[in-house]
Amino acid sequence: MNATGAAMVDVAIVGLGPAGRALASRCGTAGLRVLAVDPDPDARWHQTLGVWADQVPPWLQPHSCGVDVVAHRVHGPALYSPERAEIRREYVILDTDRVQAALPLGDGVTVEAALLDDAEVRALRARAHRVVDCRGAGGPGNDGPLQTAYGIVVDTAAALPALGGESALFMDWRQDYDDDELGPGFLYAVPLGPGRVLLEETCLAGMPAPTPGDLSARLRSRLRRRGVPDSAIDRPLAVEQVRIPLLPPFRGPVEPRVEAFGTAGGYGHAATGYSVAGTLGAVPAAVVALGSGRPLPRPRSPLATSLHGVGLRALLRADPATTRELFTAFGRMGVDQQRWFLDSASPSYQVGAAMWAMWASMPAQQKAGMVAAVLRKNARDHAGPGGSARP
Ligand SMILES: Cc1cc2nc3c(=O)[nH]c(=O)nc-3n(C[C@H](O)[C@H](O)[C@H](O)COP(=O)(O)OP(=O)(O)OC[C@H]3O[C@@H](n4cnc5c(N)ncnc54)[C@H](O)[C@@H]3O)c2cc1C
């Protein structure tokens, strides 16, 4: 009971994005009493979520949850830097409606619609034994580096010239576009399901990051040069804009019984922007921790987080040629080393080994460029290295 005589719940979860919804759903299934708060608890997720097939956790497989959450599978997506490499790992696009269906907020979960500020999140300690902040990494408190992208969805026939015979383009760093001012960026091209392909121009990390207008202009010139019909570019089936904060927000000093999970808690990968697979993978351990009174698991070791930070620093500061050479090195690595770098929960020795392997296989000039980039004070402006006054 709390001071008003109401029963305390086991855990209050604030934010029902992928992290909060998965945690609330699995806590409810595990028999915990949950209060889940979000301004729009039933909002559909519209972002295209891609993960590696081996990252879909067992409890989200059809035999466990009764729902097939995969909308489309791609075997061996290609990487061009401009050297071609095939990533020998199956990539899947999640069906976000089915993911939400597989994460029901059923018995034991009380849902409230509210937008809570930091003080109101802390105040939930009067109603719950544990409070978990899953409000994401966005919001005004985060003016750090961003990943931005602009994509259009076109029908399969229109996308064929962009794909150039590949099943999907995980990253296409070729410079077949008109502008040269925007800095390094890549085309991400994946089928979303029958008849639909997403073609997305992406800036992996920027500070400042290119705007949707900048990216849309580059996407248009790239697709026109490849022969995608103007009609498909001008009248796409859908448009997607991506804005992913690459570092968690600073939300003040640690408070007793208030923890954070998902991107709010640093579960995102600072050098790739991916978070969903890592967060879903951490849910079972988080549920056990909440049920047994132990602290939530950390997303990874502090050293691994620092190494991701070094990777982000390099991406923000390296000149375009060095950046492309880095991904040539990435494409030449074995799939295990690629996995060590990409998976957000990899231990530090794996992250370090993968980063060392990439650096060691770069030509001498780009090796030096990488070191200079990491040591450089300012982030690259769109025009090139060191051009920005920003940190
Ligand atoms: C277009 C797009 C494509 C993407 N593609 C991928 C991908 O392929 N793979 C990948 O891993 N990631 C991808 N991402 C990033 C991914 O969507 C996010 O990293 C992920 O959603 C983070 O999950 P989260 O639950 O931690 O936070 P969020 O998804 O940000 O959810 C936060 C939740 O908290 C709620 N909330 C916010 N403020 C408050 C408040 N004050 N009070 C109460 N509730 C609040 C929000 O309503 C929301 O429901 C993509 C993002 C975008 C935009």
The ligand as a Gaussian input file, in Angstrom:
#p B3LYP/6-31G(d) Opt

LIG

0 1
 C       12.218000       5.723000     -39.586000
 C       13.071000       5.010000     -38.558000
 C       13.654000       3.807000     -38.906000
 C       14.422000       3.104000     -37.949000
 N       14.984000       1.901000     -38.275000
 C       15.602000       1.172000     -37.316000
 C       16.087000      -0.141000     -37.590000
 O       16.003000      -0.618000     -38.729000
 N       16.655000      -0.866000     -36.580000
 C       16.790000      -0.341000     -35.328000
 O       17.314000      -1.014000     -34.422000
 N       16.349000       0.909000     -35.043000
 C       15.763000       1.661000     -35.994000
 N       15.288000       2.902000     -35.700000
 C       15.484000       3.414000     -34.347000
 C       14.431000       2.806000     -33.428000
 O       13.144000       3.079000     -33.902000
 C       14.605000       3.385000     -32.042000
 O       15.945000       3.244000     -31.636000
 C       13.676000       2.637000     -31.090000
 O       12.341000       2.914000     -31.408000
 C       13.973000       3.045000     -29.676000
 O       13.062000       2.368000     -28.846000
 P       12.714000       2.905000     -27.390000
 O       11.534000       2.148000     -26.941000
 O       13.951000       2.909000     -26.580000
 O       12.323000       4.447000     -27.598000
 P       11.198000       5.093000     -28.505000
 O       10.883000       4.259000     -29.681000
 O       11.632000       6.498000     -28.735000
 O        9.901000       5.087000     -27.598000
 C        9.745000       5.997000     -26.538000
 C        8.293000       5.937000     -26.056000
 O        8.184000       6.789000     -24.924000
 C        7.067000       7.623000     -25.073000
 N        7.370000       8.882000     -24.404000
 C        8.235000       9.824000     -24.831000
 N        8.249000      10.846000     -23.959000
 C        7.392000      10.531000     -22.970000
 C        6.979000      11.182000     -21.789000
 N        7.458000      12.388000     -21.465000
 N        6.085000      10.558000     -20.982000
 C        5.599000       9.333000     -21.309000
 N        5.954000       8.669000     -22.419000
 C        6.834000       9.260000     -23.240000
 C        6.864000       7.790000     -26.564000
 O        5.490000       8.078000     -26.844000
 C        7.290000       6.432000     -27.082000
 O        6.191000       5.542000     -27.145000
 C       14.577000       3.636000     -36.645000
 C       14.010000       4.873000     -36.330000
 C       13.266000       5.556000     -37.270000
 C       12.647000       6.886000     -36.904000

